[in-house]
C-alpha cells in the first residue's frame, strides 16, 4: 500500500510540543521533528518493526521548554537531543566563537524550527524543510523523500550564505544508529584505510589511545587489538572517539546477523571526508 505524507501542523502531530512530520511507504516509517532542527528520530523497518536509529535514553527536552540549571555550552545539545539523525551547522565540534558569534556544542541548526512544505508525487512522498539561522547568515533547505516500494530515505540538503561576507563553517551529519541493530552481533563494513583518534578525548571507558593513527580494521593498543568492525556490549559503556579517514567511497553499512537487518548510509565523500565513530 502506498500511503501519503503527513505534514499536519496541528496538535495531533506534535511530540513534546514539537511539530512532527511522518513519511511512510510499505517498507519504512520515518518520523522527523520539523519544529526542532528537522531531526529524524525514527527510520523504522516495517518487516522487523525495528527503529535503526538511537533513541536517547535520557529525558531530553524541547528547546521551547527552557533550561534546567545553569546554561552549559558543552551540554546544551545533549539536553535537547532525542537521538537519531541530526544535521549540524555551523560548527560540528565543541563550543566556540566564530566571526563574533558564540556557539554551543554542535552549533545552532539542531535547535531551530523549520518551515515545512509537503511533496506528493506519483512515485514518491516527502517534505521540503527550510530555515534561516539566527547566529549565522545561513539559509538551510533540506528535502527528504521516500520512493514507492523503496526501502531508503533520500536526504538532499543545501546551506546558502546570505550574508555579505564569506564565513567559515563545518557541517556534520550526526547519525546515531542504535539497539537492537547495534549490538555484539552487528558488524561494520566501511572501505577506508586509516583510523585517527581524537587528541583530547579521555574518558575512563575509552579503549583507543589519544592522538593515534591506525591501519583499519585492527587498532593495536597496550591492552591488545581492538577490531573496529565489531561492537562491544552496551553494558561495557565504551566511549571511543575516532575518525575513519582516506575513504575509498562514501558508504558504510552496519548489519546484524541475529536480526537479519542492515542499515547503509551513502554520502558524498568529497563533501564529508570523515566518518566519526
C-alpha positions as CSV (number, residue, x, y, z in Angstrom):
1,X,0.0,0.0,0.0
2,X,1.2,3.5,-0.8
3,X,0.4,6.0,1.9
4,X,0.7,9.8,1.7
5,X,2.9,12.2,3.5
6,X,1.6,13.6,6.8
7,X,2.8,17.2,7.4
8,X,0.0,18.2,9.7
9,X,0.9,21.2,11.9
10,X,-2.0,20.6,14.3
11,X,-1.6,19.3,17.9
12,X,-2.4,15.9,16.6
13,X,1.1,15.6,15.2
14,X,3.2,17.1,18.0
15,X,5.8,15.3,20.1
16,X,6.6,17.0,23.4
17,X,5.0,20.1,21.8
18,X,7.3,19.9,18.7
19,X,5.8,19.9,15.2
20,X,6.3,16.4,13.9
21,X,6.1,15.0,10.3
22,X,5.7,11.4,9.3
23,X,6.7,9.8,6.0
24,X,5.6,6.3,5.2
25,X,5.7,3.6,2.5
26,X,5.2,-0.1,2.6
27,X,8.8,-0.7,3.8
28,X,9.6,2.3,6.1
29,X,8.1,4.7,8.6
30,X,10.1,7.9,9.2
31,X,9.5,10.4,11.9
32,X,11.1,13.9,11.9
33,X,10.8,16.8,14.3
34,X,10.2,19.7,12.0
35,X,9.9,22.0,15.0
36,X,13.4,21.1,16.3
37,X,16.2,21.0,13.7
38,X,14.3,18.7,11.4
39,X,15.8,15.8,13.4
40,X,14.9,12.4,12.1
41,X,14.1,10.3,15.2
42,X,12.8,7.2,13.6
43,X,13.6,5.1,10.5
44,X,11.5,2.0,11.2
45,X,11.8,-1.1,9.2
46,X,8.2,-2.4,9.0
47,X,9.2,-6.1,8.4
48,X,11.1,-6.3,11.7
49,X,9.4,-3.4,13.5
50,X,12.9,-2.0,14.4
51,X,13.9,1.6,14.5
52,X,17.5,1.5,13.3
53,X,18.3,4.9,14.9
54,X,19.3,5.5,18.5
55,X,16.5,6.6,20.8
56,X,18.1,8.8,23.5
57,X,18.0,7.1,26.9
58,X,17.9,10.4,28.8
59,X,14.9,12.7,29.4
60,X,15.5,15.1,26.6
61,X,13.5,18.4,26.4
62,X,12.1,20.6,23.7
63,X,14.1,23.8,23.3
64,X,10.9,25.8,23.9
65,X,10.7,24.2,27.4
66,X,13.7,26.2,28.6
67,X,16.7,25.1,30.5
68,X,17.1,23.2,33.8
69,X,20.0,24.5,35.9
70,X,22.8,26.8,34.7
71,X,23.4,27.1,31.0
72,X,26.3,24.9,29.8
73,X,27.5,25.3,26.2
74,X,29.2,21.8,26.5
75,X,25.9,20.0,27.1
76,X,23.1,22.1,25.6
77,X,23.0,19.9,22.5
78,X,22.6,16.8,24.7
79,X,19.8,18.4,26.9
80,X,17.7,18.7,23.8
81,X,18.9,15.7,21.7
82,X,16.3,12.9,21.1
83,X,18.9,10.8,19.3
84,X,18.5,9.8,15.7
85,X,19.9,11.8,12.8
86,X,20.8,15.5,13.3
87,X,22.2,17.8,10.7
88,X,24.7,20.0,12.5
89,X,25.6,23.6,11.3
90,X,27.6,25.8,11.5
91,X,30.1,24.1,13.9
92,X,30.5,20.3,14.2
93,X,32.6,20.4,17.3
94,X,32.6,21.9,20.8
95,X,31.7,25.4,21.9
96,X,33.5,28.2,20.0
97,X,33.3,31.7,18.8
98,X,33.0,32.2,15.1
99,X,33.0,35.6,13.4
100,X,31.8,37.1,16.6
101,X,29.0,34.6,17.2
102,X,29.2,32.5,20.3
103,X,28.1,28.9,19.6
104,X,27.5,26.0,21.9
105,X,28.3,22.3,21.2
106,X,27.3,21.5,17.6
107,X,26.1,25.0,16.9
108,X,22.6,26.1,16.1
109,X,20.8,24.2,13.4
110,X,19.6,21.3,15.6
111,X,17.6,23.7,17.9
112,X,15.7,25.9,15.5
113,X,12.2,25.2,13.9
114,X,11.9,24.5,10.2
115,X,9.1,25.5,7.8
116,X,7.5,22.6,6.0
117,X,6.2,22.1,2.5
118,X,4.8,18.7,1.5
119,X,5.9,16.9,-1.6
120,X,3.4,14.5,-3.1
121,X,4.2,13.0,-6.5
122,X,3.2,9.8,-8.3
123,X,6.3,7.9,-7.3
124,X,7.3,9.5,-4.0
125,X,6.3,11.4,-1.0
126,X,8.4,13.8,1.1
127,X,8.9,17.2,2.7
128,X,10.9,20.3,2.0
129,X,12.2,21.9,5.2
130,X,13.8,25.3,5.3
131,X,15.0,27.8,7.9
132,X,17.3,30.8,8.4
133,X,19.8,30.5,11.3
134,X,20.0,33.4,13.8
135,X,23.6,33.5,14.8
136,X,25.0,32.7,11.4
137,X,23.8,34.1,8.0
138,X,23.0,30.6,6.6
139,X,19.8,29.6,4.9
140,X,19.2,25.8,5.1
141,X,17.0,23.9,2.7
142,X,16.5,20.1,3.1
143,X,14.4,17.7,1.1
144,X,13.6,14.3,2.4
145,X,11.8,11.8,0.3
146,X,10.6,8.2,0.2
147,X,10.1,6.5,-3.2
148,X,7.4,4.0,-4.0
149,X,8.5,0.5,-2.9
150,X,12.0,1.7,-1.9
151,X,13.5,0.9,1.5
152,X,15.6,4.1,1.6
153,X,15.2,7.6,2.8
154,X,16.8,10.2,0.4
155,X,18.2,13.3,2.1
156,X,19.2,16.3,-0.1
157,X,20.4,19.5,1.7
158,X,21.9,22.8,0.8
159,X,23.3,25.6,3.0
160,X,23.5,29.1,1.5
161,X,25.4,32.1,2.9
162,X,23.0,35.0,2.7
163,X,25.5,37.4,4.3
164,X,27.7,40.0,2.6
165,X,31.0,38.3,3.5
166,X,32.3,34.8,3.5
167,X,32.1,32.8,6.7
168,X,33.8,29.6,7.9
169,X,31.6,26.6,8.9
170,X,31.8,22.9,9.5
171,X,28.9,20.6,8.6
172,X,28.2,17.3,10.3
173,X,25.5,14.7,9.7
174,X,25.2,13.3,13.2
175,X,23.7,9.9,12.6
176,X,23.4,7.7,15.6
177,X,22.4,4.1,15.0
178,X,21.1,2.2,18.0
179,X,20.0,-1.1,19.5
180,X,18.8,-3.6,18.6
181,X,20.6,-3.1,15.3
182,X,23.8,-2.2,17.0
183,X,24.9,-4.9,19.5
184,X,27.7,-7.6,19.6
185,X,26.0,-9.4,16.7
186,X,26.5,-6.4,14.4
187,X,29.3,-5.7,12.1
188,X,30.6,-2.5,10.4
189,X,31.6,-2.5,6.8
190,X,33.4,0.6,5.5
191,X,36.0,1.0,2.7
192,X,38.7,3.1,4.2
193,X,42.5,3.0,5.1
194,X,43.1,4.8,8.3
195,X,41.7,5.4,11.8
196,X,42.5,8.6,13.6
197,X,41.7,9.0,17.3
198,X,40.8,12.3,18.9
199,X,43.6,14.1,20.6
200,X,41.7,15.3,23.7
201,X,39.1,12.6,24.2
202,X,39.9,10.9,27.6
203,X,37.0,9.2,29.3
204,X,37.8,6.3,31.6
205,X,35.9,3.8,29.3
206,X,37.9,4.6,26.1
207,X,39.8,1.7,24.5
208,X,41.8,3.7,22.0
209,X,44.8,6.0,22.9
210,X,44.6,9.7,22.2
211,X,46.1,11.3,19.1
212,X,46.9,8.0,17.4
213,X,46.7,6.7,13.8
214,X,46.0,3.0,13.0
215,X,45.5,0.9,9.9
216,X,41.9,-0.3,9.7
217,X,40.4,-2.5,11.0
218,X,42.6,-3.6,13.9
219,X,43.8,-0.9,16.3
220,X,46.7,-2.2,18.4
221,X,46.7,-0.9,21.9
222,X,48.6,-1.7,25.1
223,X,45.7,-3.9,26.1
224,X,45.6,-5.8,22.8
225,X,43.9,-5.3,19.4
226,X,40.6,-3.5,19.0
227,X,38.6,-4.7,16.0
228,X,36.7,-1.6,14.7
229,X,34.4,-3.8,12.7
230,X,32.8,-5.2,15.9
231,X,30.6,-3.5,18.6
232,X,31.1,-4.0,22.3
233,X,28.1,-4.8,24.6
234,X,26.3,-1.6,25.8
235,X,26.9,-2.6,29.4
236,X,30.6,-2.0,28.9
237,X,29.9,1.7,28.4
238,X,32.7,2.0,25.9
239,X,33.3,5.6,24.8
240,X,35.8,5.8,22.0
241,X,36.1,8.8,19.6
242,X,37.8,8.2,16.3
243,X,37.5,9.1,12.6
244,X,37.7,6.9,9.6
245,X,39.9,8.8,7.0
246,X,41.0,8.3,3.5
247,X,37.7,6.9,2.4
248,X,37.6,5.0,-0.8
249,X,33.9,5.6,-1.2
250,X,31.1,7.5,0.6
251,X,29.3,4.5,2.0
252,X,29.2,2.3,5.2
253,X,26.9,-0.5,6.4
254,X,26.0,-1.8,9.8
255,X,24.5,-5.3,9.6
256,X,23.2,-7.6,12.3
257,X,23.2,-11.4,11.7
258,X,20.8,-12.1,14.6
259,X,18.0,-9.8,13.3
260,X,18.7,-10.1,9.6
261,X,18.7,-6.4,9.3
262,X,21.2,-3.8,7.9
263,X,21.4,-0.1,7.5
264,X,23.5,1.6,4.8
265,X,24.5,5.2,4.6
266,X,25.6,6.6,1.3
267,X,27.0,10.1,1.0
268,X,29.3,12.5,-1.0
269,X,32.8,11.7,0.2
270,X,34.0,14.8,-1.5
271,X,31.9,16.9,1.0
272,X,32.0,14.6,4.0
273,X,35.7,13.5,4.3
274,X,35.5,11.6,7.6
275,X,33.2,9.1,9.3
276,X,33.2,9.5,13.1
277,X,33.0,6.5,15.4
